[in-house]
C-alpha cells in the first residue's frame, strides 16, 4: 500500500508518502517515496519543499493562501511529470492524519467517520490550537481523496496505558469526573517509535524492557516506557506541563500564575500567552526560543543564555532520574527530536552526573560532526565503553524520530480491518 500522511498545523502541512503493508512493516522494509512540507500558508511567499529518497528535491517560495490550495500543490507534486512520483492519485490507498488530542475517547487510531469528527471537535476544548487545524486538514483532504479510508492517529493514544495513579491530579475527584481533567500526554507517536527502535536495537524482550524517551524540540516531553507501554509522561492535560520548552514554562507552582495575574492585571488569555508563548528558553534567555541561538549566545558569554540552558538540562535530568525510579531500573535513555538529535551540549549536560545509575556517555561520540551525529536518519549509540570493553549499564541512544511511519503503519492496520 501507498499511504499519504498529513500533519496539518495552523500555517503548515507536513506530508509523506510511505510504501508499506502488514508484511512489509513486520520486516521493517517500509520506505518513504517522497517527504515534504508547505510552510507559511496564508502568504504570498509560502515555502514549498520536498525530498526524494535519492536526494533530489525542490525548495521555493509560492503564493499559497489557504490549506486547500496547499493540498492541491501537494497533489501536483505527487502527480507531476518532473519528477514522476505517482502515475495517478489512485495509487494512494489511504490517508493518515495526525490528530493531537483524542481525550479519553481514543486509545487507538481509527477510521474517520462523522462520529469521530464530532469527538475531535469535542476534544478541541482541551486542545483549541491544534485539533481544529487537524480537523480542517481532514476535511480538505477528503475532498481530494473522497473514495479511500482516512485514519486519525492521535498524539495522546500511546499514553492511554498510563495508570490512574500517574494520570490523575490531586484535585477533588469530581473535577475529573465532570471535566475529564487528567494527564493525557503528547508526542505519543514519537515516543512509541523511538522506544520500539531502542528495544529492537538492544535485542531485549519487549515485555521486560525499561526505556526512557526524551522528545526534545520546541515542544519537549519525556516518557517512561515499561514493556513497550507508556506508564508516565511529562506533558499533562495540555502540552504546557513538564519540561522547560522553547516558549513554554513547563512545571510551575500554580499559585505563581495567580499571583502574577493579580499583580500584572492579566486576564486568562494574557496568562495563557505568558506561560505558552513568552516563557521557556525565550523567556529566561531574552534571546530566542531557538536553542541554536541560545547556545551561540552562551558560547559568547551571555549569562542569561547560560542560565536558560542550565535550567533546561537540570529539569530534564530530574525527570530522567524520577522515571528511572518509576520504572524500577533502566535499559536505555533515548534522545530524539530536533534538540535531542542535534544538540551535543544538551545531551552532555543532562546526563552529566548520572553515572551512579549506570548512565555514561562517550563525549567523542556525542560531539562528532558538531553534535549532528545521526547520518541518514540512523540510530547512534553514544554510550561510553569501560576498560573492560563493555558498554555502560544503561545505554544512551540518539534515534531520529519518524512519526510519519507510525501514522502510515496505523493507517494500514485500520484499512486491513475493513478488508
C-alpha positions in Angstrom: 0.0 0.0 0.0 1.0 3.6 -0.5 -0.2 5.8 2.4 -0.2 9.6 2.4 0.4 11.0 5.8 -0.7 14.6 6.7 0.2 16.7 9.6 -1.8 20.0 9.4 -0.8 23.0 11.5 -2.2 26.5 11.6 0.1 27.6 8.8 1.8 24.4 7.5 1.2 20.9 6.2 3.8 18.2 6.5 3.3 15.3 4.1 4.9 12.0 3.4 4.0 9.1 1.0 5.1 5.8 2.5 5.1 2.4 0.9 4.1 -0.3 3.5 1.9 -3.2 4.3 1.5 -5.6 7.3 4.1 -7.9 5.8 6.5 -5.1 4.9 6.3 -3.4 8.3 6.9 -6.7 10.1 10.2 -7.0 8.1 11.0 -3.3 8.7 11.2 -2.6 4.9 8.7 0.2 4.6 10.1 3.3 3.0 9.3 6.9 2.1 8.6 7.7 -1.5 8.6 11.5 -1.0 8.6 13.7 2.1 7.9 17.4 2.3 6.3 20.4 3.9 4.5 23.6 2.9 5.0 26.4 5.5 3.7 30.0 5.9 0.4 29.0 4.4 -1.8 32.2 4.0 1.0 34.3 2.5 2.3 35.1 -1.0 5.8 33.7 -0.1 4.9 30.3 1.4 7.8 27.9 1.4 7.3 24.6 -0.5 9.9 21.9 -0.2 10.1 18.2 -0.7 12.8 15.5 -1.0 13.0 12.1 -2.7 15.0 9.1 -1.4 17.7 9.7 -4.0 18.4 13.1 -2.6 16.6 15.1 -5.4 14.1 17.6 -4.3 12.7 21.1 -4.5 12.6 24.3 -2.4 10.9 27.5 -3.4 8.5 30.3 -2.5 5.0 30.4 -3.9 1.6 32.1 -3.3 -0.4 29.7 -1.1 -3.3 31.4 0.6 -5.1 28.6 2.3 -4.9 24.9 3.2 -6.9 23.8 0.2 -4.5 25.4 -2.2 -1.6 23.9 -0.2 -3.1 20.4 -0.5 -3.7 21.0 -4.3 0.0 21.8 -4.5 0.9 18.6 -2.7 -1.3 16.7 -5.2 0.5 18.4 -8.1 3.9 17.4 -6.6 2.7 13.7 -6.3 1.3 13.5 -9.9 3.6 15.9 -11.8 5.9 14.9 -14.6 9.2 16.3 -13.1 9.8 14.2 -11.2 7.2 11.5 -11.8 6.3 10.2 -8.3 2.9 8.7 -8.9 1.1 7.8 -12.1 -2.2 8.9 -10.6 -3.8 9.6 -7.2 -5.5 6.1 -7.4 -2.2 4.7 -6.2 -2.8 6.2 -2.8 -4.6 3.5 -0.7 -5.3 5.6 2.4 -4.6 8.9 4.2 -3.3 9.0 7.7 -3.8 12.2 9.7 -2.0 13.3 12.8 -4.6 14.5 15.4 -3.1 16.0 18.6 -5.8 15.3 21.2 -8.1 12.3 21.4 -9.2 12.7 25.0 -10.4 9.6 26.7 -12.3 8.6 23.6 -9.5 7.2 21.5 -6.8 4.9 22.8 -6.0 3.7 19.3 -6.0 5.0 15.7 -9.4 4.9 14.0 -11.1 5.2 10.6 -12.5 8.6 10.4 -16.3 9.0 10.1 -18.8 11.6 11.3 -18.8 10.3 14.9 -15.0 10.5 15.0 -15.0 14.0 13.6 -17.5 15.1 16.3 -15.3 13.7 19.0 -12.3 15.5 17.5 -14.3 18.7 17.7 -15.3 17.9 21.4 -11.6 17.4 22.2 -10.8 20.9 20.8 -11.9 22.1 24.3 -8.7 20.5 25.6 -6.5 21.5 22.6 -8.0 24.6 20.9 -4.8 25.4 19.0 -4.2 22.1 17.1 -7.4 20.0 16.9 -9.4 22.4 14.8 -6.4 22.6 12.4 -6.1 18.8 12.3 -9.9 18.5 11.5 -9.6 21.2 8.8 -6.9 19.2 7.2 -9.1 16.1 7.3 -12.0 17.8 5.6 -9.8 19.3 2.9 -8.0 16.1 2.2 -11.4 14.3 2.0 -12.3 16.5 -1.0 -9.2 15.3 -2.9 -9.4 11.7 -1.7 -13.1 11.0 -1.3 -13.1 7.3 -2.0 -10.3 5.9 0.3 -10.1 5.5 4.0 -8.9 8.4 6.2 -7.4 7.4 9.6 -6.9 9.6 12.7 -3.7 8.8 14.6 -3.7 10.6 18.0 -0.7 12.0 19.8 -2.4 11.0 23.1 -3.1 7.4 22.1 0.2 5.9 23.2 -0.3 7.3 26.7 -3.7 5.6 27.4 -1.7 2.9 29.2 -0.7 5.3 31.9 -2.3 4.1 35.2 -4.7 6.3 37.2 -2.0 6.9 39.9 0.0 8.7 37.3 -2.6 10.4 35.2 -4.9 11.8 38.0 -4.2 15.2 39.6 -4.7 15.5 43.3 -7.8 17.6 42.9 -11.3 16.8 44.1 -12.2 13.6 42.2 -15.5 15.1 40.9 -13.4 17.6 38.9 -12.0 14.6 37.0 -15.5 13.1 36.7 -17.1 16.2 35.4 -14.4 17.7 33.2 -12.0 14.8 32.5 -9.1 16.9 33.9 -6.2 14.5 33.8 -2.8 13.8 32.3 -3.1 12.9 28.7 0.4 13.3 27.4 1.5 14.2 23.8 4.2 13.3 21.3 2.9 9.8 21.6 3.8 8.7 18.0 7.4 9.8 18.5 7.8 8.1 21.9 6.2 5.0 20.6 8.5 4.9 17.5 11.8 5.5 19.2 11.1 3.2 22.2 10.3 0.4 19.7 13.6 1.2 17.8 15.5 1.1 21.1 14.1 -2.3 22.1 14.9 -3.7 18.7 18.5 -2.3 18.8 19.1 -3.7 22.3 17.7 -7.1 21.3 15.8 -7.5 24.6 12.3 -8.9 25.1 9.8 -6.1 24.7 7.8 -7.2 27.7 10.8 -6.8 30.0 12.2 -3.5 28.6 12.6 -0.3 30.6 13.2 2.7 28.4 13.1 6.5 28.9 12.5 8.5 25.8 13.1 12.3 25.6 11.5 14.1 22.7 13.2 17.5 22.7 12.2 20.2 20.2 10.4 23.5 20.5 8.0 21.3 22.5 9.6 18.9 24.9 8.3 15.8 26.7 9.8 12.7 28.4 8.2 9.4 28.8 8.8 6.2 30.9 8.1 3.2 28.8 7.8 -0.2 30.5 7.3 -3.3 28.5 6.6 -1.2 25.4 3.8 0.7 27.1 3.8 4.3 28.4 3.5 4.4 32.2 4.1 8.1 32.8 4.9 11.2 30.7 5.7 14.8 31.5 3.1 16.7 29.4 -0.2 16.7 31.1 -3.8 17.9 30.4 -2.2 20.2 27.8 1.3 20.4 26.3 2.3 23.0 28.9 3.2 20.8 31.8 6.6 19.1 32.3 9.9 20.1 30.8 11.1 23.6 30.0 10.5 24.3 26.3 11.1 26.8 23.6 8.4 29.2 24.7 6.5 27.1 27.4 7.4 27.4 31.1 6.8 23.7 31.9 6.2 22.8 35.6 5.1 25.7 37.6 3.6 26.3 41.1 0.0 27.2 40.1 -0.1 29.9 42.8 2.6 31.8 40.9 0.5 32.5 37.9 -2.4 33.5 40.1 -0.1 36.0 41.8 1.2 37.3 38.5 -2.3 37.7 37.2 -3.2 39.8 40.2 0.0 41.9 40.1 0.0 42.5 36.4 -3.8 42.7 36.0 -3.7 39.8 33.4 -6.8 38.1 32.1 -7.0 34.4 31.3 -5.8 34.9 27.7 -2.9 37.0 28.8 -1.8 34.4 31.4 -2.1 31.7 28.8 0.1 33.6 26.4 2.6 34.3 29.2 3.0 30.6 30.0 2.8 29.2 26.5 4.3 31.8 24.2 6.6 34.1 26.3 8.4 31.7 28.7 10.8 28.8 28.4 14.1 29.3 26.7 12.8 32.6 25.2 11.6 34.0 28.5 14.7 33.2 30.5 17.3 34.0 27.9 15.6 37.0 26.5 17.2 36.0 23.2 15.2 33.3 21.3 13.1 30.1 21.6 15.6 28.5 19.1 18.1 26.6 21.2 20.8 27.1 18.5 20.7 30.8 19.0 20.7 30.4 22.8 23.7 28.1 22.6 25.5 30.6 20.4 24.9 33.4 22.9 26.1 31.1 25.8 29.3 30.5 23.9 29.8 34.3 23.7 29.4 34.6 27.5 25.8 35.6 27.8 24.8 34.7 31.4 21.1 34.5 30.8 21.6 32.2 27.9 23.8 30.0 30.2 21.1 30.1 32.9 18.4 29.1 30.4 20.3 26.1 29.3 21.2 25.1 32.8 17.6 25.2 33.8 16.6 23.2 30.7 19.1 20.5 31.5 18.6 20.4 35.2 14.9 19.8 34.8 15.5 17.2 32.2 17.9 15.4 34.5 15.4 15.4 37.3 12.8 13.8 35.1 15.3 11.1 33.9 16.1 10.1 37.5 12.5 10.2 38.5 11.4 8.0 35.7 14.2 5.5 36.3 12.7 5.2 39.8 9.2 4.8 38.4 10.4 2.0 36.0 12.4 0.3 38.8 15.6 0.3 36.6 16.6 1.3 33.1 17.8 -0.3 30.0 18.2 2.8 27.8 17.8 6.5 27.6 16.8 7.8 24.2 17.2 11.3 22.8 15.1 12.4 19.8 13.5 15.5 18.3 15.3 18.5 16.8 17.2 19.3 20.0 17.7 15.7 21.1 19.1 14.6 17.8 21.3 17.6 17.2 22.5 19.2 20.4 25.5 17.5 21.9 25.5 20.2 24.7 22.0 19.2 25.9 22.8 15.5 25.8 26.1 16.1 27.8 24.7 18.4 30.5 21.5 16.4 31.1 23.4 13.1 31.6 26.4 14.5 33.5 26.4 13.1 37.0 24.1 10.1 36.2 27.0 7.6 36.4 25.6 6.4 39.7 22.6 4.9 37.8 24.7 3.4 35.1 24.4 6.2 32.5 27.6 7.4 31.0 28.2 8.8 27.5 31.3 8.9 25.3 32.0 12.6 24.7 33.8 12.0 21.5 30.8 10.1 20.0 28.4 12.7 21.4 30.3 15.6 19.8 31.0 14.0 16.4 30.0 16.2 13.5 29.2 19.1 15.7 26.7 17.0 17.6 24.6 16.2 14.5 25.5 12.6 14.7 22.5 10.8 13.1 23.6 10.4 9.4 20.9 9.2 7.1 18.5 9.0 10.0 20.3 6.2 11.6 20.4 5.3 15.3 23.6 6.2 17.1 24.8 4.7 20.4 26.8 7.3 22.4 27.2 5.1 25.5 30.7 5.0 27.0 32.8 1.8 26.9 34.7 0.9 30.0 38.2 -0.5 30.4 36.7 -4.0 30.4 35.3 -3.4 26.9 31.7 -3.4 28.0 29.2 -0.6 27.4 27.8 1.4 30.3 25.0 -0.5 32.1 22.4 1.9 30.7 22.7 2.6 27.0 22.3 6.1 25.8 20.9 6.3 22.2 20.2 9.1 19.8 17.3 8.0 17.5 15.8 10.2 14.7 12.1 10.1 15.2 9.7 9.0 12.4 6.2 9.9 13.4 5.0 9.6 9.8 6.0 5.9 9.7 3.9 5.2 12.8 0.9 7.1 11.2 1.3 5.1 7.9 1.6 1.8 9.7 -1.5 2.5 11.9 -3.4 3.6 8.7 -2.6 0.2 7.1 -3.7 -1.7 10.2 -7.0 0.2 10.2 -7.6 -0.5 6.5 -6.7 -4.1 6.9 -9.6 -4.4 9.4 -12.0 -3.2 6.7 -10.9 -5.9 4.2 
